[in-house]
């Protein structure tokens, strides 16, 4: 059993970004400059504006983004995710077919080499 408690809301938000239900829209250079000055003057970012967080957990003070959430109904969101699943299943099927054909070609080549000896 895990000793630390996971914040499921944060994980759910992360999954929404992964599957493009939520999208990060980068701010323009001018907006980035304004927000940077605002932070340097001791202010806080406006509501809906976030600073990028790098892989090493360092928070950027020069690059910012806003979050776009599509106004899909629950049924439309479910349909979108179903199509996304079908697309991923199709990709898996294509990979399996590729490796199956590759294996058959390898076996046929092995048999031909063994018969020629």
Secondary structure, 3 states (H helix, E strand, C coil): CCCCCCCHHHHHHHHHHHCCCEEEEECCHHHHHHHHHHHHCCCCCCCCEEEEECCCCCEEEEEEEEEEECCCCHHHHHHHHHHHHHHHHHHHHHHHHHHHHHHHHHHHHHHHHHHCC
